Amino acid sequence: MSVELIIEYYQQIQEILANNTFQEYGVIGLFLNSLLSATAIPLPTEILTSALLIGGENIGLVAIALIIGSTIGGILNYFIGFGGNKLIKKIRKKSDIEKQNKKHNKILDKFGWSAIFFAAWIPIIGDLILISAGIKKMKIVKFLIFMISGKIIKTIIVVLGLGSIF
């Protein structure tokens, strides 16, 4: 199977999930879309957000669905890293784990808690940053404050921006 074929299938799946499936369910579909998008599955929430706002959906409900979905996804990422670390330890040798942890922690060590805040703005890599926070076992309360703050601010800017256009 060629790389071009894989990319084509991937783009078709992304188009189907982003446009049709979630749009039929309105705000609940947006919640599910943002939840999956926040768990390292690169689904664009902006397309569905735009469609709902054009369709006259309440801007407050759209914002709440995005915030709750992406926050739950971010928390899942943290616990994937937190619990996944234990699973990996059982499977791999200790030296391999230490090398992986160093690689994952590089961004967090360089940017600290601001990396958690801005993770909401960075597709895919932002999700990996949140998983790395779980691997690093960062303080959950502080993690939640920075992550939720970043997701709320991003959502407000996106929803108000798209709401003013449509």
N, C-alpha and C positions, 0 to 999 in steps of 0.2 A: 504494500500500500504506500503510495507516494505521499510526500509531505503536503503537496498541493491539494490532494484529495482529502486529507485529514483536515486541513484548514477550511476547505469548502464545507465539509460536513459540520465542523464546529460552528462556522458562521451561520449555517442554516438552522442549527439547533438554537443558537442564540437569538436569531430573528423570531423563530416560532415562540420561544419562551417569553421574550421581551414584549412582543406585540400582541399576539392573539390570546394565549392561554391566560395570562394574568389580567388582561384588559376586560375579559368577560366578567370577572369577579369584582371589579371596581376597586374600592378602598381595601377590601380584604386581599384582593390580588396584588395590590401595591405593597401591602404589608408582607405578603409571602415573597414578592419580588425583592424587596429590600432586605429581608431576612437572608435569602439565598445569596444575594449580591454581597452581603457583609460576611459571608463565610467562604471566601476565596473562589466563588463561582462568578465569573465576570459578566453579570447581567446588568445592562444599563437601566437604572431606575428613572432617569430623566425622560426617556421616551414615554413611559407609562404615566409619569407625573404630568407631562405636557398633555397627553391624551385626556387624562381625567380633568385637568383644569380647562381644557377646551370644551369638554363635555359639560361643564358647569358644576363640577363637584366642589363641595365646600373646601376652601383652601385650608381651614383649620384641621379638618379630618385628614386631608392629604398629608399635612405636616406631621400630625400625630402618628399616622400609619408608618410614615418613613422613619420617624425617630424611634418608635417602639421596635419596628422590624430590624433596623440596623443596629440598635443597641443590643437586642437579644442575640443577633448574629455576632457582634463583637464579644459578648460574654461567652458565647460558644467557642469562639476562637481562642480566648484566654484559657478556657478549660480543656480544649483540645491540646494546647501546649502544655498545660499543667499536668494533665493525666497522661497524655501521649508520651511525655518524658519518662514516666515509670514503665510504660509498655516497651519503649525503645531500649531502656536499660536491660530489660529481660532478654531482648533479642540480640543486641549488639555487644561487642566488647567495650570495655570502659574507655579505652583510648579513642575509639571512633566517636563515642558520645561526647567526649571532651572537645574534639575537633569541631563537631557539629554545633555544640553550644557556643563556642567562640565565634563561629560564623554568624549564628543567629543573633548574638548579643552585640555585634559590631555596631549596628545602627542605634540600638538602644543606649549603648555606652557613649556613643558620639553625641547624640541629641537628647538623651534623657527622657524626661516626662513629656517634653514637647513633641517627641516622635509619636507618643500615644495620642496626643491631642490632634495632630495633623494626619494621623493614619486614616481618618475618615475621608480625607481629600485625595488619597493616593490609591488608585485602583490596584488590586491584587497585592502589591507590595505592602500596602497599609494593613491588609488582612494578615499577611505574614508577620508584620511587626507586632500585631496583637497576639498572634500565636507565640511569638518569641517572648513576649511579656509573661505569658503563662509558663514557658519553659524556664525563664529566669526567676519565676516565682515572685514577681513584683507584688507589692502590697495591694490587695484587692480593692480596698476602699479608695485609695489614691488612684488606682487604675480606673475604677468606675467614674470618679470625678472627672479625670482628664478625658477619657474616652467619650463619655456622655456629653460633656461640654463641647467637644469637637464635633460630634454628630449633630447636636442641636444647632450649633452655629452654621454648619454646612447646610442643614435642612432649611433653616430660615432663609439663608441667602438663595438657595436653589428655588425654593417654593415662591418666595417673594419675587425673585427675578423672573421665573417662568410665569408667575401669576400676572406680573405687570405687562408681559409680552402678550399673553393670551387673555 
